[in-house]
C-alpha cells in the first residue's frame, strides 16, 4: 500500500504526457513584411500615384507592431518575422544601402526569429512549418489588393506585382497552425473586400482588413498605418 501514492503520480504523469501533443508548443506572434517598390519606376509616375519613397515603410510598421505585441503579451513574447527578401535586395542595390543587413540587425535587437522568403511557395512553407496551434497573432504589412497580399509591387515591373499570396491559395495553409482565438490582421489596402471572408472560411479565424486603402505616412511618426475607410473583420 505504501507504493500507491507513487503509482498514482506515475499515472498522472503518463496521462499528462498523452495530452501534451495536443497543446501548442509555443505562442508565436507572426509578422509578415512585403517589399518596397523601386524608385526608378515610381519616379515615372505622377506624384499622387507614387509609392514607397521611404524604403522602410513596411519594416518600420513591423517593428512598431513588435513593440505593441511585447507590451500586450510580455517582454518575452516570441516574435517570428517573415520578410520578402528580394524586394530589399533590389531596393538596397538601387539605394546603395545594406538593407538586408539592417533588417537582420533589427531582428536581432528585438530577439525576433527572422525568416527570409522569396516566393508565395516559400511563404506557405514557412507558415506551415509553425507548430500546431502556435500562431497567436498574425500581421501582414505590405502592398495588397482585395484578392491578394502583394509581396512585390513595382519592383520588377512598374505598377505590377510579380510575387503574391492570392486568396485562392489560402486553402494551402494549415488551419491547425493557428491558435483557436488567433488575432489576424492585414495592414494592406482593400483586404476586407474579398480576402478576409475567404481566410475565415478556410482557416477558421477572422482576418481583420481594410475596406478602402491604407496609409503608411503616419508610420514615420511612430504610428501604425491608418485606413481611409474602415477596418473590418
N, C-alpha and C positions, 0 to 999 in steps of 0.2 A: 504493500500500500504506500510505502514511502516514495516509490517511484511515480506515483500518479500525477503530482504537480508537474514533474519533469516531462512526462508523457504528454500532458495537456499543452505544455509550452511548445513542444516539438510539433504537435498537431496544428497549433495556431500559426507557427512559422511556415509550415508546409502550405496551409491554406492561403497565407499571405503571398507566398511565392507563386501560387497558381493565379492569384488575382493581379499581380504586378504587371504582367504584359498588357493588360487592358488599360493601364494608367499611362498618361503621357510621359515620355522620357524627359521632356523639358517644356518650358513655356516660352517659345520663341516669339520674337517681335520682328517680322519680316518687312523690310523696306526695299522696294524695287525702284531703281533710278534709271530713266531713259537718257539718251544722249542729246547734245545740242546740235543745232544747225550750224553750217559753216557760214562765215561772214561773206565769203566770195559769192555765194548765191544770194544771201539775204540783202546784200547791198544793191543788187539789181532790181529789187522790188521797191514799190512806193513805201515811204516810211511807216504808214499806218498798217501795212501788211508784214512788216519785218518781225522776226523772232530772234531771241537768244543773243542780243547784243552782248550780254554778260554770259560767259561760258558756264558759270556755276549756278544758274537759276535752280536747276533740279537738285544739284548737290547741296546747296545751302538749305533748301527746303527740307531735304532729307535729314541734315544734321539738326535742324530746328525740331523736327519731329522726334529725333532720338532723344533730345533733351526733355521734350514733353513726356515721352514714354518713361524715361527714368524718374521723372517727378511723380508720375502716376503709379508706376509699378515697382519702384525701388531702384536704388543705385546700382544693383547687380542684375537688373533685368536683362536677359540675354538678347542682344541685337544681332540680326542676320541681315547684312546689307548686300543686295544683289545689284550689280551695276553693269550696264551695257558698255563693254569695253571699247568697241570700235569707234563709237562716237567721240570718246575722249582722246583716243589716239589720233584721229584725223584732225580734230579741233586743236589738239596740242601741237601737231605739226604746223598747222596754219598759223597759230599764235606764237609758235616757238617757245612753248611752255611745257613743263613736265607734268601735265595734268594727271596722268595715271599715278605717278609717284605721289602727288599731293593727295589724291584720294586715298591711296594706301596709307599715308600718314594720318589722315583724318580718321580712318577706321581704327588704326592702332591707338590713337589718342582717346578714342571713345570705347575701346575694348569691344569693338564690333567685329563679328566674323564677316570678312569681305569675300564675296563670291563674284568673280567676273563671269559674264556670259556673252555670247556672240550672236545668238540667233533665238528664234522662237523655240526651237527644239532644245537649246541649251537652257532657256528659262524654264521650260516644262520639266526638264530633267532635274534642275536644281530645286524646284519646288517639290517635286515628288520624292526627293531624297530626304525631306524633312521627316522627323519621327512622327509616328502616328499620334494624332490629337495634339500636336505641339504648337501649331500656329495660333497664337492668342490674338495678335493684331497683324494686319496686312495693310501696307500703304504703297500706292504707286504714284510716283512723281515723274511726269514726262508729258510729251505730246500725246494726244489721243483724239479720236472722234467717237461718234456714238456706237461704233461697232468694234473698236479695237484700241488696245494700248499700242502706241507707235514708238518703238524703242529708238528708231531712227526717223528723222524728218528733216528734209533739206540738207542732208549731209552728202549722200551720194549724188542725188539729183535735186535740183531746185524745186521746193514745194512738194516733194514726193517722199513717201516712206518706202523703204526697201526692207525693213525688218519690223515685224509687228507680232502681237498676240491677238488673234481675231476671236470674236465671241464664238465662232464655230469650233474653236479649239478648246473651249472651256471643259468639255467632257473628257479631255485628255488629262486633266488634273485629277488627282486622287482626292475625293471628298474627305477621306479618312485623315488627311494631314491637318485638318482644321479642328480646333477645339470646338466644343458644342456651341459656345456663345462667342465665337470669334468676332472681332470687330474689323471689318474690311472697308477700305476707302480708296477710291481713285481721285487724285487731285488733278487729273487732266480734264480736258473740255468734253462736255456732252455725254459722259459715260452713262448717266441715268436714263438717257433717252432710248437706249436699246440694250446695252450690255449688262446693266445691273440686274434686271429680272432674269436673264439667262444664267447669270452667275448663281443667283439664289436657287433657281430651279435645279441646276445640276450639282451644286456644291452644298446646298442646304443652309448656307449662311448668307446674310444680306451683304451687298456691296454698295456702300454709300457713294454717290457720284453726283456730278454737276448736271443740272438741266440748264444748259447755256454754257458759255465759255468761262474759263478760269483765268485769273490774272496773277502773274508772278512778280509784278512790280514791287509789291509790298514785302517780298522776301528780303530785299536789301535793307529793309527797315526792321528786320528781325521778326516778321510776322509770317505765318503760313499763308499759302495762296488764298485769294478771295474768289468768289464766284459772281459773275454778272448774270444773275438769275436766282437759283436756289439749289441747295443741297437736298438730295432726295435718296431714300433707300428703297 
